[in-house]
């Protein structure tokens, strides 16, 4: 049993996985997420600061939801975050498509399985021979 204190309210709770917050705080965070999601859907031109003020959610929390790909925005939306590798502005996730492709290709090049050499087996019919140096 893994018992921890909630990072938000300080109450003791049984920790399973994910962020170290209790079920009450987790439910409140999910409710705020749904509020933000609904507001962004209804107001396409809203900025991240406007969403933060109206929905009473901190900007870093909104950015975290974008990085987790829980929130995604249309190309014409003013809300965007920087790619963690190259800094280009993206609408969702941590990396732009170019950086994702580069990382995928790099990993493919690092892990290139080579075919195993065929094992030569002795013919059981060959008599054992003695060899000298």
N, C-alpha and C positions, 0 to 999 in steps of 0.2 A: 504494500500500500504506500503510495507516494503522496505525502501531505505537504502542501505549500501554502504560502500566503498569497492572496490575490494581489496582483500588481496595481490594480486600480483602487479597490476599497480596503484592502488589508485583511479581509476575512480569511480564515483557514478553510481550505477545501481539498478534496481528493483530486489530485492532478492526474490526467490521463495522457493528453497530447495537445500539441498546438501552443498558442500563447498562454502564459501562466496567469489566466484570469478565471474567476469563478463563473458558474453557470448564470448567475444573475447579471453580472457585468457583460458576459458574452451575449446574453439575450438583448441587453440594452444596446450594445454595439451593433448587433444585427438589425435592430429596429432603426437605428440612426442610418445604417447603410441603406435600408429600404427607402427611407426618407430622401436621402441624397439621390439615389437611383431614380426615384419618381420625379424629383425636382429637375434633374438633368434631362430626363426624357421630355418633360413639359416645356423646358426653357433651353432650347438648343444653343442660344448665343450667350449663355451665362459664363462668366469667368470663374476660375477656381476660388478666388477670394469672395466673390458674390455667393457662390454655393456654400462656402464655409460660414459666412455670416448668417445667411438665411436659415440654413439647416442646423446651425450651432454645432458644427463639427470642425475640428482643427484641420488645417491644410495638410500637415504631414499624414494624418489619417486618411484623407482623400487620396493623397499620392500613394500611400501604401496599397489602397484598394486598386488603384490603377496598375501598380507594379505586379500585384497578384492576379491581374487580368479579370478582376471582378467587375470593374468598370471599363468600358470602352467608349470612345467618342468618334463621331463622324469627322471626316476630313475638314469640314468647314467650321468645326467647333474651335473656339479659342483656347480650350483646355488641352494641354499637352505637357509631357515631362521629357527630360533629357535621357537619351540612351546612355546606359552606364559605361559603355565602352568608347563610343566616338563623340557623344554629346549632341547628336542631331535630335531634334524634337520629334517625339513619337506619341501616339494616341493611347497605347496600352502596352503592358509588358515591361520587361527590363531592358531589352535590346531591340535595335532596329532590325529589319529583315536582312540587310547586308551583313551586319555583325553576326547574326544567327547563322547565316550561310557560311561565313568565314570560320566560325567556331566549329561548325559541323564538318567542314572540309579538313580543318586541322586535326580534329579527332579521328576522322577517317584515315588520314595519312599516318598518324601515330600508330593506330591499331590496324595494321594490314596483315592479317594472318597469312603465313607462308605455308604452302602445302608441305605436309610431312614427307620426308624421304621414305621411299619404299624400303621395307625391311627385307633383306635377302635371307631366305631360309635355306638351310642345308637340305639337300636331298637325303632322306633317311636311308636310301639304298647305297650311298657312298660309303665305302669301308673307311674306318678310322685309319688315318695315316700318321706315321710318326715323322716328325720333322726335326732336323738338326741345324744348329747354327754353325 
